Amino acid sequence: MSLMFADLLQNTEGRYLHPDELKSLHDYVEGIPKRVRIYQVLQAKESALLDRVIEKFQPMLPNLTRRHGVLAWERCRRDLSMVWRYCCMAMLLNDEDYLRDKLLYWLETILKSFKMRDECKPVYKLMLDSLAHVFTAEESEMIRPYLILAKTMLVS
Amino acid sequence: MDDIYSWPERIADREGDYLSPDDLQSLIRYALSFQERLDLYQVFQQQELDWIQEVLNQQGSVDTADLSPAQRLLARQLALCLRSVGLSLLMGDPSQLQQWSCGATELYLGLPEALDQLWAVIQGSQQNGPILTDDQRDLLSPYWQTLQAACSSQAPEAESSPPPPVVTEVEPAHSSPEPALTLMEMFV
């Protein structure tokens, strides 16, 4: 399931789990119902979040479509949605490495090669700032570490 | 249980998208069944040696202190089977069992049959009655069947195969503070 599960499966073949390994597993599993509930809220309100972010981001880049074509804002939203969904999955799995390995290393390379890091920088701050307007404090705090990781790797 | 479908596969299938409501419900069911899985895992840990000794007895080994190399190999491979099933059950992830290999250089020829015997022992053919509850047996059954299928697919045909190995090296297990012996310590 998560990297923790994969590590346990890989490293414990041929023996029973140690008590500390069982406790880690138990702690994670105990939190699954809460993570699923929050995951569903994050999914349901994705559009509301991105609407708000794009609305505030567009005035910051008035020349975006002229420089990158008429589909530029559509692509921007698509990419933000992708980052958001991977963040949500990483939250569900309680696994930052999932986010790094599956998305951020790749997207970081893309942004660098297209020299988009500076242009994209404000949008991640907008996403972080918008959390409190769309989600409860608990929901925001669950997803925030993953968004901060994305911001750090992609545009910082 | 309908969770005999690997979580890594589910997540890989949904990469870049949300998990389906069915998958999320399945994840919650897994979480809610975790204590039951943990209890069963601990039964495995506690009963492993007795169960294997029972199988060896059924195969005619009355003195487990004086096993042949082939019997020791069988005992170790049965222990590895139990530990693999137990871990997959605990994780709710049968994918490791689908690709199960005994980790030794050679598979004990009679392992599929010995697994059938072990399954009968686990289900409670002992004099004191069943060790597992019906719910535990239902939870365990699909994992056990997956292991048996994987094991049978690896076992050579009896007619065309060499005799059971006499001595085989088994990968050393990690040391464990648990009451259960490591594979290398079993029946030596």
Interface residues (C-beta under 8 A of the other chain):
Chain A: M1 F5 A6 L8 L9 N11 T12 E13 G14 R15 Y16 L17 H18 P19 L22 L25 H26 V29 E30 I32 P33 V36 Y39 Q40 Q43 M82 R85 Y86 C88 M89 L92 L93 K102
Chain B: W7 P8 I11 R14 E15 G16 D17 Y18 L19 L24 L27 I28 Y30 A31 L32 F34 L38 Y41 F44 Q45 L80 R83 S84 G86 L87 L90 M91 G92 D93 Q96 G103 E171 A173 H174 S175 S176 P177 E178 A180 T182 L183
